[in-house]
């Protein structure tokens, strides 16, 4: 079967214009977005390169300043260190002793210590709320639990009515 060549000058001009328009669109896109694409490609290429850390040369130890010969030497008084302030209360000795009894694999030692500490309320473990999530349950024991139900469930019938 032979190929049909039904291209006249009108159709030939149509395809010529179509080709030129697509070429112009590509050039316009490249002029508009080409620099951003190149910048992204450079950033990706730089991210793939291994990091080279600067080499640190060892510094020579500083020699102490010469002491004056005329002044009598006095022993420096020890500077009192500030006591370390922890945000937690000290662990009771009974609970701390659980750490050294057995191994965690047998549900003893650290495992038992952590489970015992977990049962304590945050107010008994911490001096103040350490994180913002602590503020939701902080001093929850002081809340009034006398009603027994919350306001959201007061519109529901009691649980006994469900059965």
C-alpha positions as a printed NumPy array, in Angstrom:
array([[  0.   ,   0.   ,   0.   ],
       [  1.388,   3.352,  -0.899],
       [  1.596,   6.296,   1.412],
       [ -0.776,   9.119,   0.736],
       [  0.891,  12.45 ,   0.328],
       [ -2.005,  14.813,   0.454],
       [  0.021,  17.782,   1.652],
       [ -0.768,  20.948,  -0.127],
       [  0.673,  24.392,   0.628],
       [ -2.11 ,  25.159,   3.118],
       [ -1.398,  22.067,   5.198],
       [  2.342,  22.579,   4.846],
       [  2.022,  26.153,   6.163],
       [ -0.138,  24.871,   9.056],
       [  2.538,  22.411,  10.183],
       [  5.245,  25.023,   9.735],
       [  3.368,  27.48 ,  11.989],
       [  2.642,  24.725,  14.497],
       [  6.323,  23.788,  14.66 ],
       [  7.416,  27.42 ,  15.068],
       [  4.797,  28.062,  17.774],
       [  5.923,  25.007,  19.76 ],
       [  9.541,  26.087,  19.351],
       [  8.687,  29.581,  20.612],
       [  6.787,  28.127,  23.586],
       [  9.792,  25.985,  24.517],
       [ 12.133,  28.954,  24.249],
       [  9.774,  31.078,  26.341],
       [  9.531,  28.368,  29.013],
       [ 13.311,  27.969,  29.078],
       [ 13.799,  31.731,  29.385],
       [ 11.241,  31.891,  32.215],
       [ 12.054,  28.734,  34.238],
       [ 15.474,  27.585,  33.003],
       [ 17.467,  29.315,  35.733],
       [ 15.317,  27.753,  38.48 ],
       [ 15.728,  24.289,  36.991],
       [ 19.5  ,  24.716,  36.773],
       [ 19.634,  25.92 ,  40.385],
       [ 17.649,  22.88 ,  41.539],
       [ 19.904,  20.556,  39.565],
       [ 23.001,  22.137,  41.123],
       [ 21.488,  21.814,  44.601],
       [ 20.702,  18.134,  44.014],
       [ 24.2  ,  17.512,  42.68 ],
       [ 25.725,  19.276,  45.684],
       [ 23.574,  17.202,  48.048],
       [ 24.915,  14.001,  46.479],
       [ 28.545,  14.968,  47.023],
       [ 30.124,  13.566,  50.17 ],
       [ 30.699,  16.056,  52.94 ],
       [ 34.296,  16.973,  53.535],
       [ 34.969,  18.081,  57.047],
       [ 37.812,  20.48 ,  57.67 ],
       [ 40.909,  19.012,  59.217],
       [ 41.717,  20.241,  62.675],
       [ 45.345,  20.604,  63.541],
       [ 46.299,  19.951,  67.159],
       [ 46.982,  23.104,  69.088],
       [ 50.066,  23.443,  71.18 ],
       [ 49.215,  23.53 ,  74.887],
       [ 49.379,  26.995,  76.347],
       [ 52.141,  27.491,  78.812],
       [ 51.06 ,  28.925,  82.165],
       [ 51.983,  32.569,  82.726],
       [ 55.151,  33.06 ,  84.744],
       [ 54.511,  33.608,  88.436],
       [ 56.051,  36.659,  90.058],
       [ 58.893,  35.679,  92.365],
       [ 58.261,  38.42 ,  94.918],
       [ 54.675,  37.438,  95.819],
       [ 54.281,  34.57 ,  98.261],
       [ 52.488,  31.636,  96.773],
       [ 49.11 ,  30.876,  98.274],
       [ 47.09 ,  27.783,  97.654],
       [ 44.027,  28.765,  95.672],
       [ 40.823,  28.32 ,  97.614],
       [ 38.486,  25.802,  96.023],
       [ 35.592,  27.466,  94.243],
       [ 32.332,  26.127,  95.648],
       [ 30.425,  24.459,  92.846],
       [ 26.731,  25.105,  92.522],
       [ 24.732,  22.006,  93.387],
       [ 23.253,  20.306,  90.35 ],
       [ 19.56 ,  21.106,  90.123],
       [ 17.495,  18.338,  88.654],
       [ 13.917,  18.67 ,  87.567],
       [ 13.145,  15.359,  89.277],
       [ 12.784,  14.474,  92.903],
       [ 15.328,  11.918,  94.175],
       [ 14.274,   8.303,  93.711],
       [ 13.329,   6.526,  96.944],
       [ 16.002,   4.023,  98.008],
       [ 13.533,   1.117,  97.899],
       [ 12.736,   1.834,  94.244],
       [ 16.4  ,   2.427,  93.36 ],
       [ 17.303,  -0.948,  94.875],
       [ 15.12 ,  -2.618,  92.214],
       [ 17.704,  -1.634,  89.593],
       [ 20.319,  -3.959,  91.038],
       [ 18.129,  -7.047,  91.564],
       [ 18.174,  -9.442,  88.648],
       [ 18.239,  -8.732,  84.921],
       [ 15.656,  -7.157,  82.636],
       [ 15.346, -10.308,  80.544],
       [ 13.706, -12.014,  83.522],
       [ 11.425,  -9.002,  84.156],
       [ 13.625,  -7.843,  86.999],
       [ 16.24 ,  -5.126,  87.402],
       [ 15.772,  -2.183,  85.053],
       [ 12.464,  -3.537,  83.721],
       [ 10.931,  -3.74 ,  87.19 ],
       [ 12.412,  -0.365,  88.195],
       [ 10.912,   1.383,  85.164],
       [  7.507,  -0.22 ,  85.662],
       [  7.515,   0.858,  89.307],
       [  8.524,   4.422,  88.381],
       [  5.843,   4.488,  85.719],
       [  3.146,   3.929,  88.341],
       [  4.111,   7.083,  90.252],
       [  2.203,  10.223,  89.358],
       [  4.207,  12.967,  87.626],
       [  3.774,  15.293,  90.615],
       [  5.637,  12.824,  92.814],
       [  8.468,  12.411,  90.283],
       [  9.004,  15.962,  89.001],
       [  9.348,  19.308,  90.762],
       [  7.449,  21.147,  88.002],
       [  5.889,  20.288,  84.616],
       [  8.889,  19.684,  82.35 ],
       [  7.031,  19.551,  79.045],
       [  3.852,  21.195,  77.847],
       [  2.076,  17.847,  77.718],
       [  2.586,  17.568,  81.494],
       [  0.347,  20.587,  82.042],
       [ -2.739,  18.663,  80.941],
       [ -2.511,  16.044,  83.665],
       [ -0.529,  17.979,  86.266],
       [ -2.166,  17.747,  89.688],
       [ -5.046,  15.745,  88.285],
       [ -5.4  ,  14.056,  91.665],
       [ -6.668,  17.354,  93.101],
       [ -9.54 ,  17.477,  90.579],
       [-13.071,  16.82 ,  91.785],
       [-14.007,  13.277,  90.79 ],
       [-17.114,  13.167,  92.961],
       [-19.571,  13.277,  90.036],
       [-18.127,  10.217,  88.358],
       [-19.142,  11.294,  84.854],
       [-17.875,  13.951,  82.536],
       [-20.033,  16.643,  80.942],
       [-19.757,  15.106,  77.461],
       [-21.277,  11.811,  78.597],
       [-24.059,  13.323,  80.727],
       [-26.479,  13.265,  77.773],
       [-26.031,   9.499,  77.327],
       [-28.031,   6.957,  79.262],
       [-26.145,   5.081,  81.977],
       [-24.062,   2.067,  80.932],
       [-26.513,  -0.335,  82.563],
       [-29.186,   0.798,  80.108],
       [-27.058,  -0.304,  77.149],
       [-27.281,  -3.971,  78.016]])
